[in-house]
Amino acid sequence: MDKKVIVYTSNTCPHCFTTKDYLTSKGIEYTEKNVSESPEYRKELMSKGFMGVPVVMVDDEAIVGFDKQRLDELL
């Protein structure tokens, strides 16, 4: 797969765990950016115009929340 996948998460977000589990089950490699543990990641996410997690970036496309259908389309 040539697509770059980044998942913005937090420690208390159940949808974040669902998203990560789904990507792992599909064999999709991703970079996790946990906004609970890194103020830098939080600022990065906010600069993109998002206030909540999960946000999945597939190349330049953003998916807010766990959207299985949209993930399948982009991946």
Residue pairs with C-beta under 8 A, 6 or more apart in sequence:
1 28
1 29
1 75
3 58
3 59
3 74
3 75
4 31
4 57
4 58
4 59
5 23
5 28
5 29
5 30
5 31
5 56
5 57
5 58
5 75
6 30
6 31
6 32
6 33
6 56
6 57
7 16
7 19
7 20
7 23
7 30
7 31
7 32
7 33
7 54
7 55
7 56
7 57
8 33
8 34
8 35
8 41
8 45
8 50
8 53
8 54
8 55
8 56
8 57
9 16
9 19
9 20
9 32
9 33
9 34
9 35
9 36
9 53
9 54
10 16
10 34
10 35
10 36
10 53
11 34
11 36
11 37
12 36
13 53
13 54
15 53
15 54
15 65
15 66
16 53
16 54
18 66
19 54
19 56
19 66
19 71
20 30
20 32
22 66
22 68
22 71
23 30
23 56
23 71
26 75
28 75
30 56
33 41
33 44
33 45
34 41
35 41
35 42
35 45
35 53
45 53
45 55
48 55
48 62
50 62
50 64
52 64
54 64
54 65
54 66
55 62
55 63
55 64
56 62
56 63
56 71
57 63
58 71
58 74
58 75
59 74
61 74
63 70
63 71
63 74
